[in-house]
Amino acid sequence: MSPVNLVEVFMDPSKFMEFFPSIVSHARITDPLVNGLNGRNESLVMMYEQLQFMTPAVPTREFSFLRYCRQIDQGMWAIADVSADMQREAHYGAPPPRSRRLPSGCLIADMTNGYSKVTWVEHMEIEDKSPIGPLYRDIVQSGAAFGAHRWVAALHRACERYASSLEVPGVMHGETTGVTAEGRRSMMALSQRMVSSFCGGMTASPQHQWTTMPGAAGNEVCVRVSMNQGSQPGHPNGVVLGAATSVWLPVPADHVFGFLRDENTRTQWDVLCKENSVQPVSRIPNGPNPGNCITLLRAVSSSQTPQGGQATILVLQESCTDASGCSMVVYSPIDIPAANMMMSGADPSGIPLLPSGFAIWPAGVGGGASTSAATPMAAGCIVSVAFQILISSLPSSKLNAESIATVNNLVSTTVQNIKAALNCV
Protein backbone atom coordinates (compact mmCIF):
# COMPACT_ATOMS: atom_id res chain seq x y z
CA MET A 1 0.00 0.00 0.00
CA SER A 2 1.40 3.41 -0.91
CA PRO A 3 2.34 6.00 1.76
CA VAL A 4 -0.32 8.41 0.50
CA ASN A 5 -3.04 5.79 0.93
CA LEU A 6 -1.76 4.86 4.38
CA VAL A 7 -1.71 8.50 5.44
CA GLU A 8 -5.35 8.76 4.39
CA VAL A 9 -6.18 5.78 6.62
CA PHE A 10 -4.57 7.42 9.66
CA MET A 11 -6.25 10.77 9.12
CA ASP A 12 -9.75 9.46 8.36
CA PRO A 13 -11.41 8.02 11.51
CA SER A 14 -13.81 5.81 9.52
CA LYS A 15 -10.97 4.22 7.54
CA PHE A 16 -8.87 3.97 10.71
CA MET A 17 -11.59 1.94 12.46
CA GLU A 18 -12.10 -0.18 9.34
CA PHE A 19 -8.39 -1.05 9.20
CA PHE A 20 -8.13 -1.82 12.93
CA PRO A 21 -11.55 -3.19 13.98
CA SER A 22 -10.11 -5.50 16.65
CA ILE A 23 -8.14 -2.67 18.31
CA VAL A 24 -10.07 0.58 17.70
CA SER A 25 -13.67 0.41 18.86
CA HIS A 26 -14.33 4.10 18.29
CA ALA A 27 -12.50 7.06 16.75
CA ARG A 28 -13.53 10.55 15.79
CA ILE A 29 -12.05 13.95 15.06
CA THR A 30 -13.23 16.37 17.73
CA ASP A 31 -11.58 19.41 16.16
CA PRO A 32 -9.84 19.80 12.76
CA LEU A 33 -7.34 22.39 13.97
CA VAL A 34 -5.19 22.89 10.85
CA ASN A 35 -6.11 21.88 7.32
CA GLY A 36 -3.37 20.23 5.32
CA LEU A 37 -1.37 21.71 2.47
CA ASN A 38 -1.61 19.75 -0.76
CA GLY A 39 -3.70 17.04 0.83
CA ARG A 40 -2.85 15.79 4.32
CA ASN A 41 0.58 17.42 4.62
CA GLU A 42 0.86 19.45 7.85
CA SER A 43 -2.65 18.54 9.00
CA LEU A 44 -3.32 18.82 12.74
CA VAL A 45 -6.44 17.39 14.37
CA MET A 46 -7.70 16.69 17.86
CA MET A 47 -8.83 13.06 18.03
CA TYR A 48 -10.68 10.88 20.49
CA GLU A 49 -10.38 7.11 20.38
CA GLN A 50 -11.26 4.00 22.34
CA LEU A 51 -8.95 0.99 22.22
CA GLN A 52 -10.29 -2.44 23.07
CA PHE A 53 -9.14 -5.92 23.89
CA MET A 54 -11.49 -8.47 22.34
CA THR A 55 -13.46 -9.35 25.46
CA PRO A 56 -16.06 -7.44 27.51
CA ALA A 57 -14.04 -8.32 30.63
CA VAL A 58 -11.34 -5.73 29.82
CA PRO A 59 -12.50 -2.07 29.81
CA THR A 60 -11.62 0.10 26.84
CA ARG A 61 -8.75 2.56 27.00
CA GLU A 62 -9.81 6.09 26.09
CA PHE A 63 -7.53 8.78 24.70
CA SER A 64 -7.87 12.37 23.61
CA PHE A 65 -4.82 13.49 21.65
CA LEU A 66 -3.38 15.62 18.89
CA ARG A 67 -2.49 13.90 15.62
CA TYR A 68 -0.09 15.67 13.28
CA CYS A 69 0.71 14.55 9.75
CA ARG A 70 3.69 15.82 7.77
CA GLN A 71 5.61 14.87 4.67
CA ILE A 72 9.18 15.19 5.93
CA ASP A 73 10.91 14.17 2.71
CA GLN A 74 10.15 12.86 -0.74
CA GLY A 75 8.31 9.59 -0.18
CA MET A 76 8.55 9.87 3.63
CA TRP A 77 5.65 10.75 5.94
CA ALA A 78 5.36 11.07 9.70
CA ILE A 79 2.24 10.60 11.83
CA ALA A 80 2.77 11.90 15.38
CA ASP A 81 0.36 11.59 18.33
CA VAL A 82 0.49 13.16 21.80
CA SER A 83 -2.15 13.83 24.43
CA ALA A 84 -2.89 17.50 25.01
CA ASP A 85 -2.77 19.23 28.37
CA MET A 86 -5.49 18.51 30.94
CA GLN A 87 -7.35 21.79 30.42
CA ARG A 88 -7.59 21.23 26.68
CA GLU A 89 -8.79 17.64 27.20
CA ALA A 90 -11.52 18.86 29.54
CA HIS A 91 -12.56 21.43 26.94
CA TYR A 92 -13.08 18.69 24.36
CA GLY A 93 -15.13 16.52 26.70
CA ALA A 94 -12.50 13.83 27.11
CA PRO A 95 -12.44 11.58 30.18
CA PRO A 96 -10.06 12.33 33.07
CA PRO A 97 -6.48 11.70 31.93
CA ARG A 98 -6.19 8.14 33.25
CA SER A 99 -4.89 7.17 29.80
CA ARG A 100 -2.46 9.52 28.09
CA ARG A 101 -0.75 9.06 24.78
CA LEU A 102 2.85 10.15 25.17
CA PRO A 103 4.78 10.97 21.96
CA SER A 104 3.90 8.10 19.63
CA GLY A 105 3.31 7.49 15.96
CA CYS A 106 4.91 6.08 12.86
CA LEU A 107 7.17 6.81 9.92
CA ILE A 108 5.91 5.71 6.52
CA ALA A 109 8.52 5.35 3.78
CA ASP A 110 7.84 4.68 0.11
CA MET A 111 9.47 1.41 -1.00
CA THR A 112 8.28 1.75 -4.64
CA ASN A 113 5.95 -0.64 -6.45
CA GLY A 114 3.10 0.33 -4.14
CA TYR A 115 4.81 -0.93 -0.96
CA SER A 116 5.60 1.04 2.19
CA LYS A 117 7.92 0.53 5.16
CA VAL A 118 6.26 1.44 8.45
CA THR A 119 8.18 2.08 11.68
CA TRP A 120 5.80 2.29 14.65
CA VAL A 121 6.28 3.59 18.21
CA GLU A 122 3.68 3.28 20.98
CA HIS A 123 4.27 5.21 24.20
CA MET A 124 1.40 5.62 26.64
CA GLU A 125 0.69 6.20 30.29
CA ILE A 126 -2.13 4.07 31.71
CA GLU A 127 -3.99 4.04 35.00
CA ASP A 128 -6.55 1.26 34.71
CA LYS A 129 -9.93 2.19 36.16
CA SER A 130 -10.43 -1.31 37.53
CA PRO A 131 -8.18 -4.36 38.03
CA ILE A 132 -7.59 -6.51 34.95
CA GLY A 133 -8.51 -10.15 35.48
CA PRO A 134 -5.68 -12.69 35.77
CA LEU A 135 -6.68 -14.35 32.50
CA TYR A 136 -5.81 -11.22 30.50
CA ARG A 137 -3.40 -9.32 32.77
CA ASP A 138 -0.11 -10.50 31.25
CA ILE A 139 -1.28 -9.97 27.67
CA VAL A 140 -2.41 -6.41 28.38
CA GLN A 141 0.51 -5.37 30.59
CA SER A 142 3.17 -6.93 28.33
CA GLY A 143 2.09 -4.78 25.40
CA ALA A 144 0.84 -7.75 23.38
CA ALA A 145 -2.66 -6.24 23.30
CA PHE A 146 -1.87 -2.58 22.51
CA GLY A 147 1.86 -2.40 21.75
CA ALA A 148 3.56 -1.42 18.50
CA HIS A 149 4.03 -5.05 17.38
CA ARG A 150 0.28 -5.60 17.63
CA TRP A 151 -0.48 -2.48 15.59
CA VAL A 152 2.03 -3.35 12.86
CA ALA A 153 0.74 -6.92 12.58
CA ALA A 154 -2.85 -5.67 12.30
CA LEU A 155 -1.82 -3.06 9.72
CA HIS A 156 -0.03 -5.67 7.59
CA ARG A 157 -3.10 -7.91 7.66
CA ALA A 158 -5.39 -5.01 6.72
CA CYS A 159 -3.12 -4.09 3.79
CA GLU A 160 -3.18 -7.70 2.56
CA ARG A 161 -6.96 -7.63 2.63
CA TYR A 162 -7.04 -4.28 0.85
CA ALA A 163 -4.70 -5.55 -1.87
CA SER A 164 -6.80 -8.68 -2.37
CA SER A 165 -9.89 -6.54 -2.91
CA LEU A 166 -8.19 -5.20 -6.04
CA GLU A 167 -7.40 -8.68 -7.42
CA VAL A 168 -9.18 -10.13 -10.44
CA PRO A 169 -11.46 -13.06 -9.45
CA GLY A 170 -9.85 -16.44 -10.05
CA VAL A 171 -6.30 -15.12 -10.06
CA MET A 172 -5.52 -15.96 -6.44
CA HIS A 173 -4.80 -19.61 -5.71
CA GLY A 174 -7.58 -21.61 -4.14
CA GLU A 175 -10.47 -19.35 -5.07
CA THR A 176 -13.74 -21.06 -5.86
CA THR A 177 -14.79 -20.36 -9.44
CA GLY A 178 -18.03 -18.66 -10.37
CA VAL A 179 -17.49 -15.42 -8.41
CA THR A 180 -17.76 -12.35 -10.60
CA ALA A 181 -15.74 -9.20 -9.94
CA GLU A 182 -18.91 -7.46 -8.74
CA GLY A 183 -19.89 -10.40 -6.55
CA ARG A 184 -16.42 -10.50 -5.04
CA ARG A 185 -16.52 -6.81 -4.12
CA SER A 186 -19.99 -7.17 -2.62
CA MET A 187 -19.02 -10.26 -0.63
CA MET A 188 -15.88 -8.59 0.72
CA ALA A 189 -17.78 -5.43 1.65
CA LEU A 190 -20.46 -7.38 3.50
CA SER A 191 -17.86 -9.46 5.31
CA GLN A 192 -15.93 -6.31 6.29
CA ARG A 193 -19.09 -4.91 7.87
CA MET A 194 -19.71 -8.23 9.60
CA VAL A 195 -16.24 -8.26 11.18
CA SER A 196 -16.50 -4.60 12.23
CA SER A 197 -19.90 -5.25 13.80
CA PHE A 198 -18.58 -8.30 15.65
CA CYS A 199 -15.62 -6.38 17.06
CA GLY A 200 -17.79 -3.41 17.99
CA GLY A 201 -20.19 -5.75 19.75
CA MET A 202 -17.38 -7.02 22.00
CA THR A 203 -16.32 -3.62 23.32
CA ALA A 204 -16.55 -2.83 27.03
CA SER A 205 -16.84 0.95 26.75
CA PRO A 206 -18.92 3.11 29.13
CA GLN A 207 -21.56 3.28 26.39
CA HIS A 208 -21.80 -0.53 26.20
CA GLN A 209 -22.49 -1.88 29.66
CA TRP A 210 -22.34 -5.63 30.25
CA THR A 211 -23.81 -7.71 33.06
CA THR A 212 -21.75 -10.61 34.37
CA MET A 213 -23.42 -13.85 35.38
CA PRO A 214 -22.22 -17.40 36.13
CA GLY A 215 -22.12 -19.74 33.15
CA ALA A 216 -23.13 -23.37 33.11
CA ALA A 217 -19.56 -24.46 32.33
CA GLY A 218 -18.02 -22.57 35.26
CA ASN A 219 -16.96 -19.56 33.17
CA GLU A 220 -18.45 -16.13 33.74
CA VAL A 221 -20.70 -15.01 30.88
CA CYS A 222 -21.20 -11.33 30.06
CA VAL A 223 -24.59 -10.38 28.60
CA ARG A 224 -25.83 -7.17 26.99
CA VAL A 225 -29.10 -6.07 25.38
CA SER A 226 -29.34 -3.74 22.38
CA MET A 227 -32.37 -2.47 20.48
CA ASN A 228 -32.75 -1.31 16.88
CA GLN A 229 -35.90 0.48 15.76
CA GLY A 230 -34.99 0.60 12.09
CA SER A 231 -32.56 3.52 12.39
CA GLN A 232 -29.52 1.34 11.66
CA PRO A 233 -29.56 -0.18 8.16
CA GLY A 234 -27.91 -3.56 8.05
CA HIS A 235 -29.02 -4.44 11.57
CA PRO A 236 -32.12 -6.54 12.26
CA ASN A 237 -35.01 -4.66 13.84
CA GLY A 238 -35.90 -5.69 17.35
CA VAL A 239 -34.20 -6.70 20.58
CA VAL A 240 -30.79 -8.37 20.32
CA LEU A 241 -29.20 -10.23 23.21
CA GLY A 242 -25.43 -10.53 23.15
CA ALA A 243 -23.37 -12.87 25.29
CA ALA A 244 -19.64 -13.49 25.56
CA THR A 245 -17.12 -15.39 27.62
CA SER A 246 -13.42 -16.20 27.50
CA VAL A 247 -11.59 -19.42 28.28
CA TRP A 248 -7.96 -20.53 28.34
CA LEU A 249 -7.17 -23.70 26.37
CA PRO A 250 -3.92 -25.72 26.60
CA VAL A 251 -3.76 -25.85 22.80
CA PRO A 252 -1.64 -23.66 20.45
CA ALA A 253 -3.56 -20.71 19.04
CA ASP A 254 -2.99 -21.73 15.42
CA HIS A 255 -4.46 -25.20 16.09
CA VAL A 256 -7.60 -23.69 17.61
CA PHE A 257 -7.88 -21.23 14.73
CA GLY A 258 -7.58 -24.02 12.16
CA PHE A 259 -10.19 -26.09 13.96
CA LEU A 260 -12.76 -23.29 14.25
CA ARG A 261 -12.45 -22.05 10.67
CA ASP A 262 -12.62 -25.50 9.05
CA GLU A 263 -16.07 -26.35 7.67
CA ASN A 264 -15.25 -30.05 8.02
CA THR A 265 -15.06 -29.76 11.82
CA ARG A 266 -17.84 -27.22 12.27
CA THR A 267 -20.44 -29.82 13.24
CA GLN A 268 -18.32 -30.62 16.30
CA TRP A 269 -19.03 -27.25 17.95
CA ASP A 270 -21.78 -25.34 16.09
CA VAL A 271 -25.22 -26.24 17.46
CA LEU A 272 -26.84 -24.88 14.28
CA CYS A 273 -24.92 -27.36 12.14
CA LYS A 274 -25.35 -30.51 14.21
CA GLU A 275 -26.40 -33.45 12.03
CA ASN A 276 -25.91 -31.25 8.95
CA SER A 277 -23.57 -31.49 6.00
CA VAL A 278 -21.51 -28.28 5.74
CA GLN A 279 -20.05 -27.37 2.35
CA PRO A 280 -18.38 -24.24 0.93
CA VAL A 281 -20.39 -22.48 -1.77
CA SER A 282 -17.74 -19.87 -2.53
CA ARG A 283 -14.38 -18.95 -1.06
CA ILE A 284 -12.35 -15.76 -1.49
CA PRO A 285 -8.75 -15.83 -0.21
CA ASN A 286 -7.51 -12.41 0.89
CA GLY A 287 -3.86 -13.01 1.68
CA PRO A 288 -1.06 -15.58 1.26
CA ASN A 289 -1.98 -17.34 4.52
CA PRO A 290 -4.73 -19.88 3.68
CA GLY A 291 -6.42 -19.00 6.97
CA ASN A 292 -7.21 -15.52 5.68
CA CYS A 293 -10.33 -16.00 3.61
CA ILE A 294 -14.04 -15.28 3.26
CA THR A 295 -16.34 -18.25 2.77
CA LEU A 296 -20.01 -18.68 2.04
CA LEU A 297 -21.04 -21.96 3.68
CA ARG A 298 -24.13 -24.07 3.13
CA ALA A 299 -25.39 -26.41 5.85
CA VAL A 300 -27.91 -28.93 4.49
CA SER A 301 -30.05 -30.76 7.03
CA SER A 302 -30.75 -34.47 6.69
CA SER A 303 -34.37 -33.79 7.70
CA GLN A 304 -37.01 -32.54 5.27
CA THR A 305 -39.01 -29.33 5.35
CA PRO A 306 -42.84 -29.42 5.38
CA GLN A 307 -42.67 -28.77 1.62
CA GLY A 308 -40.62 -31.92 1.10
CA GLY A 309 -37.25 -30.25 0.49
CA GLN A 310 -34.10 -30.19 2.59
CA ALA A 311 -33.62 -27.38 5.10
CA THR A 312 -30.66 -25.19 4.15
CA ILE A 313 -28.74 -22.68 6.26
CA LEU A 314 -26.32 -20.23 4.60
CA VAL A 315 -23.49 -18.79 6.67
CA LEU A 316 -21.07 -16.02 5.70
CA GLN A 317 -17.72 -16.52 7.45
CA GLU A 318 -14.45 -14.61 7.53
CA SER A 319 -11.35 -16.02 9.16
CA CYS A 320 -8.20 -13.97 9.65
CA THR A 321 -4.86 -14.22 11.42
CA ASP A 322 -1.83 -11.94 11.61
CA ALA A 323 1.86 -12.03 12.51
CA SER A 324 1.16 -11.41 16.21
CA GLY A 325 -0.68 -14.73 16.34
CA CYS A 326 -4.03 -13.08 16.99
CA SER A 327 -6.88 -14.62 15.00
CA MET A 328 -10.62 -14.28 14.50
CA VAL A 329 -13.36 -16.45 13.06
CA VAL A 330 -16.52 -14.41 12.50
CA TYR A 331 -19.74 -15.61 10.93
CA SER A 332 -23.39 -14.71 10.44
CA PRO A 333 -26.35 -16.60 9.00
CA ILE A 334 -27.84 -14.95 5.91
CA ASP A 335 -30.95 -15.90 4.00
CA ILE A 336 -30.92 -17.15 0.42
CA PRO A 337 -32.30 -13.93 -1.20
CA ALA A 338 -29.59 -11.92 0.59
CA ALA A 339 -26.90 -14.34 -0.57
CA ASN A 340 -28.15 -14.13 -4.15
CA MET A 341 -28.12 -10.34 -3.97
CA MET A 342 -24.58 -10.36 -2.60
CA MET A 343 -23.28 -12.78 -5.23
CA SER A 344 -24.85 -10.72 -8.01
CA GLY A 345 -22.78 -7.72 -6.96
CA ALA A 346 -25.62 -5.59 -5.60
CA ASP A 347 -25.06 -3.14 -2.75
CA PRO A 348 -25.01 -5.30 0.43
CA SER A 349 -25.34 -2.43 2.92
CA GLY A 350 -28.98 -3.23 3.66
CA ILE A 351 -28.47 -6.94 4.37
CA PRO A 352 -29.10 -7.50 8.10
CA LEU A 353 -26.36 -9.31 10.00
CA LEU A 354 -26.05 -10.75 13.50
CA PRO A 355 -22.38 -11.74 13.68
CA SER A 356 -21.04 -14.21 16.20
CA GLY A 357 -17.60 -15.76 16.45
CA PHE A 358 -14.27 -16.16 18.18
CA ALA A 359 -11.19 -14.09 18.96
CA ILE A 360 -8.05 -16.12 19.69
CA TRP A 361 -4.90 -14.88 21.47
CA PRO A 362 -1.66 -16.82 22.02
CA ALA A 363 -1.06 -17.25 25.75
CA GLY A 364 1.05 -19.36 28.06
CA VAL A 365 -0.07 -21.23 31.16
CA GLY A 366 -3.40 -19.95 32.41
CA GLY A 367 -3.30 -16.86 30.20
CA GLY A 368 0.29 -15.59 30.45
CA ALA A 369 1.35 -13.78 27.30
CA SER A 370 3.61 -15.89 25.08
CA THR A 371 5.81 -12.96 24.10
CA SER A 372 9.02 -13.38 26.09
CA ALA A 373 11.77 -15.63 24.75
CA ALA A 374 13.46 -15.50 28.16
CA THR A 375 10.56 -17.24 29.87
CA PRO A 376 9.30 -20.20 27.82
CA MET A 377 5.69 -21.13 28.54
CA ALA A 378 3.48 -24.03 27.63
CA ALA A 379 1.61 -23.40 24.39
CA GLY A 380 -1.92 -22.26 24.96
CA CYS A 381 -4.40 -19.60 23.98
CA ILE A 382 -7.27 -17.48 25.21
CA VAL A 383 -10.47 -17.85 23.20
CA SER A 384 -13.22 -15.24 23.46
CA VAL A 385 -16.61 -16.59 22.36
CA ALA A 386 -19.42 -14.19 21.48
CA PHE A 387 -22.97 -14.68 20.22
CA GLN A 388 -25.79 -12.37 19.21
CA ILE A 389 -29.40 -13.58 19.15
CA LEU A 390 -32.51 -11.76 17.97
CA ILE A 391 -34.95 -12.50 20.78
CA SER A 392 -37.82 -10.41 19.38
CA SER A 393 -38.53 -8.44 16.21
CA LEU A 394 -40.45 -5.90 18.33
CA PRO A 395 -38.16 -3.20 19.80
CA SER A 396 -40.63 -2.73 22.66
CA SER A 397 -40.29 -6.34 23.84
CA LYS A 398 -39.01 -7.00 27.34
CA LEU A 399 -36.11 -9.27 28.18
CA ASN A 400 -37.06 -12.37 30.14
CA ALA A 401 -35.15 -14.96 32.14
CA GLU A 402 -35.78 -17.65 29.53
CA SER A 403 -33.94 -15.67 26.84
CA ILE A 404 -30.96 -15.11 29.12
CA ALA A 405 -30.87 -18.79 30.02
CA THR A 406 -30.99 -19.73 26.33
CA VAL A 407 -28.03 -17.59 25.29
CA ASN A 408 -26.11 -18.58 28.43
CA ASN A 409 -26.62 -22.22 27.56
CA LEU A 410 -25.56 -21.59 23.94
CA VAL A 411 -22.27 -20.04 25.05
CA SER A 412 -21.59 -22.75 27.63
CA THR A 413 -22.48 -25.59 25.25
CA THR A 414 -20.23 -24.19 22.53
CA VAL A 415 -17.30 -23.90 24.94
CA GLN A 416 -17.84 -27.46 26.14
CA ASN A 417 -18.08 -28.73 22.55
CA ILE A 418 -14.79 -27.03 21.65
CA LYS A 419 -13.05 -28.41 24.74
CA ALA A 420 -14.30 -31.92 24.01
CA ALA A 421 -13.25 -31.78 20.35
CA LEU A 422 -9.76 -30.55 21.29
CA ASN A 423 -9.42 -33.03 24.18
CA CYS A 424 -9.33 -30.27 26.78
CA VAL A 425 -12.07 -31.62 29.08
N, C-alpha and C positions, 0 to 999 in steps of 0.2 A: 504494500500500500504506500502511496507517495506521501511525502511529508505534508504537502498542502491538504490532502484528504484527512490525514491524521489530526492536523491542527483544527480542522473543521469539527472533528469528533469531540475534541477537548473543549471547544468553545461553544458548542451547541448542547445544552442540557439533555434534550430529547435523544440525540445521537449518543451522548455519553452514557445514558442509562441503557440504551439499546445494546451498546458494546459491552457493558459490564453489568448485566442484569443480576448476577449472583453476588455482586459486591455493592452496587449502588442501588438502594431502594428508592431514593428520591433525590432529585437535583433540580435546582432552578436558579436563574439569575435574579437577584433581588435589586440590583442597580447596575445598569450599563454605564460605568463611569466615563470611559474614554472610548470613542469609536476608533476602529483601526484605520490605518493608512494603507491603501491598496489591498483591501481585504482585511485579514485578521492581524496584520502587523501592527504592533504597539497598542493592541486592545487591552483594556483594563476593566474588569467586571467584579462586582461583589457577588459571590455565590453562596448558596446554602445547600448542603448535601447531607444525606443520611447513608451511612455504611452499615451493611448487615452481614452477619454470619448466618448461614442457611439453616436456622432453627429458631423457633419462637422463644426458646429458653435463654437466648443471649440478646440483651437489649441492643438496639441500634446505637451507633456512634454518630453524633450530630456535630457538624462543623459549619461555621460561618467564616469565610475567608476571601481574600483578594486573589484573583487569578489574572496573571499578566502574560501576554503572548508577544513574542518579538522574534523577528528574523534577524539573527545575529551575524549571519554570513550567507553567502550564496549556497543554497541547499541545506542550510542549518537553521533550525528553529529551537526556541526555548519556551517552555511552559513553566511558569513559576507560581507557586501557591504559598500564602502565608496568612494566618489569622490576623485580623485587625485588632486594634486596641479594644478594651472592654466597653468604653463608652460608645464606640462606633457599632459594636456588635449589638448592644442594647437598643441603639437607634433602629437597627434593621430587624428587630424582633427575634434575634437569635437566642437560644437557650443560654443559661449561665455558662461561662467558659470552663466547663469540666473537660471538654475535649478541644484542644487547640492544635491547629496545623502549624507547626514550625516550618521554616523554609524547606520546601519540598518541590518536586516537579520532575521534569524530564527534558532531555535534549533529543531532538529528532533530526537525524542526518540523512540526506539523500544518498542512497547507494546505487542509483541508476536502475534502469529496467523496472521501475515501479516499486522497488524495495526501499525500506528505510531501516536505519539502525537506531534503536531507542535505548537510551540510558536513563534509568529511573531511580529517583531517591525519595524515600518516604521518611518523614521526621515529624512525629507528633507527640503531644503530651496528653495523657489520658488519666482521668480520674473516674473510674467506673462508678455508676450510680448505685449499683447493687453487686454483691459478690457473684462471680462467674462460677457456675457449677463445675465440679471436678472433672466431668466428662469432657468439657470443652476448654478448661482453663489453660492447659499447656499449649494448645493450638493457637488460642487467641494471644496469650502473652509472649509466645515465641516469635510472633510476626507471621506465622504461616497463614493466618486468616486475612490480615490487612497489610502485610509487608510488601516491599517492592517486588520480590520474586513472584508473589501471588498476582500482583497487577500485571506484570510483564507476561506471565503465562496466560492470563485471561485475555490480554490484548492480542497475543499471537494467535490464540484460538479464534477470536473474533475476526481477525484479518483473514485467516484461512476460510472462514465461513463467508466473508464478504467476497473474497476472490472466487469462491466456488459459485456464488450467485451470478457471476459474469460468464461462467462456462457454458459451452454449447451442450445441450442434452445428448447423452450417449458417449461423450468424449471421455469422461472420467471412468476409470475401471470399476466394474462391479455394479454399474447403474442398470436398473431394470429398464428395459426398452418400453416404448409406448408413451413416454412422457414428453409432451411438447414443450417448447421453450416457454410458452405462456403458462402452461400447467406447472412447470417447474418453479417459475417465479411466484405464482400464486401459492403453491404448496410451501415454499420457503418462507413467504411472508406470513402465512397463517401459523406456521410452526414457530416463527420468531415471536409472534404475539403470544402464543401458548406458553413458551418458555418464560417470557417476561411476566406474564400473568402468574405463573407458578411461583416465580421468585418473589414477586411482589406480595403474593399471598402468604409467604413464610415470614415476612418481616415482623419484628417485635418493636415497632415504633410506638410513641405515645398515642398516635392516631389509630393504632390497630391493637387493641387490648385483647389479651388471651386469658382464658380461665384454665387453671391446671386442675386435673382430676386424676385419681388413680386408674391405671389401665388394667385390663384383665390379665395381662402377661407380666405384671409387676413393674412395668415402665409407666412413668407419668405421661399422660396424654394432655396436650394443650388443645382447647377448642375455642372457636370464634364464630360468631354469626355475622353475616353481611346481608344487606338487602339491596336489590336493584329494581327500581320502578320504571324501567325503560329508558332511563337517561344515559345509560352506558351501552352503546352499540357493541355487539360482540360478546355481551354477557347475558346469560339467561335471566329472564324476569322472575322475580320471586325471592324466596329466602334460601340462602346458601349456608350450609354448616360446614365449616372447615375444621379439620383435626390433624394434629401432627405429633410425632414423638421421635426420639432418637435413641439408638442402641449401639453399643460397641460389639463388634464381631471379631473373633480371633482368626480372621481370614484376610489375605491381602486385598487392598482396595480394587486392584485391577481384576481380580477374580470375581468379586461381588459385582462389579460393573458389567463384566462379560455375561454373568449369569442373568442379571436383571434386564439387560437389553436384548437378549436372545429370544426370539419368538418360539424356538423349540423347547425352551424351559419355562415359558410363561405360565403354562397350566399348573406348574408346581407352586405358584404363589398368588396368582391373580384369581380372585373368587369369581370374577365375571367370565373367566375363560375355562373354568373347571369343566371337564368332560367335553370340551370343544376342540376342534382342529384349528390351529392358528397358522395362517399363511400370509406371507408378504404380497401385497398387491402391487406396490411400487416402492422403490428405494432410491433415495438421492444421497450419495456420498457428498460430504462437504469438507473434505480434508484428507490428507494422506493416511491418517490413522483410521482403520476400518470401523472403529467405534464411533467415529463422528459421522452420523448420518441421520436422515429423516426417512421414516418408513410409514407407509399406510398399511395397516394390518387388517386382515379379515378373520374373524373367529366364527366358524360355522358350527352350530349346535347339531348334535346327533338326533335331537328331538324335532318333531314337526310342529309347524304353526297351525292354528285352526284352519287356515286356508290350504293346508296340505304341503306347504313348502318348508324349507329349512330356515330356522331363525339365524340371522346374520348380524354380527356386531362389527362395525368398522371403528378402528382406533388409529388416530394419528399419533406417532411417537417420534421424539427426537432424543438421541443419545449423544453426549458430548463429553470429552475428557481433554485435559490440558497438561502441560509439562509439570505443573505442581502436583499432579496426581489427583486433583479434584475432578469429580465426575458428576454428571446428572443424567437421569433417565426420566423424561417427562412425557406424559401421554394424556390424551383426552378422547373420549368416544365422540364420534360425529355421525350424523345420519347419512343415509345414502344420497339424498338430494344435495346435501352440502358437499359431500365428497365429489359428486359429479360436477358441481359448480366449480369447485377448487381445481379439479383436473382439467376442466375446459379452459382455465386461465382467467375466469371472472374474478372480480374484486372480492376477496374473502373477508373483508373487514366486518361484514355483518353476520358472519357465521358464529353462533354462540359456542363458547368453550367453557368447560369446567376442568381445568388441568389438575392432575394428581401426579405423584411421582416420588423420586428419590434423589437426595444429594449425598454424595459419598466422599469422605475425607480420609486420607491415610492417617493412621494413628498407631501408636505403640500399645503397650499393655494398659488396658483400662481407659484409653483415651489420650495417652501422652503423645505429643506431636512427634512424628518420625522425621525430624529435620536435622538432627545433630549426628554427625558421623562419629563424634567422640563417645556417644552413649548409645550403643546399639540396643534396639528394642525388638521384641517379638512383633512380627508383621500382624497388623490388624487394621481396622478402619471403623469410623463412626458413620452410621447410616441414618439420615433423617428421612422419615416417611411422612408424607402429607397427602391427605385426601380432601376433596371438596364434593359435597353432595347437595343437590337441589331437593330440599325437603318439602317445598310447596311453591307452586307457581303464583301464589297470591302474596304480594309484598306485605299484606296486613296480617298474615298468619303468625301465630304465636309458637315459639319453640316449646317442645314438650320433652319429658324425660325419655320417652321411647326413642325419639330421634337421636338424642345424645347417646343412649345406650347402643343404638345401631351403628353409629359412626365409631364409637369407642371399640365395639366388637370388631368392626372392619379393620381398624388399625392393628389391634392386638392379634387378630387372626393372620393378617398379612405378615406381621413380624414373626409369628410362630412358624408360618409356612416357610419363610426364608431361612430361619434357623434350622428347621428340620431338613430342608433341601441341601443346606451347606454343612450338615452334620455339626451344628453348633448347639444342639439341645443338651 
